[in-house]
Amino acid sequence: MSRTVNCVKLGREAEGLERPPYPGELGRRIYESVSREAWQEWIRYQTMLINEHRLTPIDPEHRRFLEREMESFLFGGGAAPMPEGFVPPGE
């Protein structure tokens, strides 16, 4: 049986994640208050950030950037503006 959370990103009850998707306190916060649907939105957004900004997830500075963006995207405060010249797929 799946668990539900009151998703802070979607603003409604939704299916929760099976386990914390990130280490530490941030991972616990995500597990407790972010839905599976919102997490998948973040994964798509993160992929765009990595591609458009040419980030390398093994670079500590790039990981810090992604972590800040993840927290902002999921918990408020807004996300970074789209990179200049970004065109969503299919347009």
C-alpha positions in Angstrom: 0.0 0.0 0.0 1.4 3.4 -0.9 1.7 6.2 1.5 0.4 9.7 0.9 1.8 13.1 1.8 0.5 16.6 1.9 2.7 17.7 -1.0 4.2 21.2 -0.4 4.9 21.6 -4.2 1.5 20.5 -5.5 -0.5 21.9 -2.5 -2.6 18.7 -2.1 -2.5 15.1 -0.9 -0.7 12.8 -3.3 1.2 9.6 -3.4 4.5 9.8 -1.5 8.0 8.5 -2.3 9.0 5.0 -1.2 12.2 6.2 0.5 14.2 9.4 0.9 15.6 10.3 -2.5 18.5 12.3 -1.2 20.8 12.0 1.8 20.6 13.8 5.1 18.1 16.3 6.5 17.0 17.5 3.0 16.2 14.0 2.0 14.1 13.4 5.1 12.2 16.7 4.4 11.6 15.6 0.8 10.4 12.2 1.9 8.0 13.6 4.4 6.4 16.4 2.3 7.1 16.0 -1.4 4.9 13.7 -3.6 6.2 11.2 -6.2 4.7 13.5 -8.9 6.5 16.6 -7.7 9.7 14.6 -7.4 9.4 13.6 -11.0 8.8 17.2 -12.0 12.1 18.0 -10.2 14.0 15.2 -12.0 12.8 16.7 -15.4 13.8 20.2 -14.3 17.1 19.0 -12.9 17.9 17.2 -16.2 17.2 20.5 -18.1 19.5 22.4 -15.7 22.3 19.9 -16.1 22.0 19.9 -19.9 21.5 23.6 -20.4 24.1 24.8 -17.9 26.5 22.0 -18.9 26.8 20.8 -15.3 28.8 17.9 -14.1 27.2 16.3 -11.1 30.6 15.1 -9.8 31.8 18.7 -9.4 31.1 19.8 -5.8 30.2 23.4 -6.9 27.7 22.0 -9.4 26.2 19.7 -6.8 25.8 22.6 -4.4 24.0 24.6 -7.2 21.7 21.6 -7.9 20.9 21.2 -4.2 20.0 24.8 -3.8 17.8 24.7 -6.9 16.2 21.5 -5.7 15.3 23.0 -2.3 14.0 26.1 -4.0 12.0 24.2 -6.6 10.4 21.9 -4.1 9.9 24.1 -1.0 9.3 27.5 -2.5 11.3 30.6 -3.2 11.1 29.9 -6.9 13.6 28.2 -9.2 16.3 29.7 -11.3 15.2 31.4 -14.5 15.4 29.2 -17.6 18.8 29.6 -19.3 19.0 32.1 -22.1 17.9 30.6 -25.4 16.2 27.6 -23.8 13.5 26.1 -26.0 11.3 23.4 -24.4 11.3 20.1 -26.3 8.6 19.9 -28.9 8.6 23.6 -29.7 
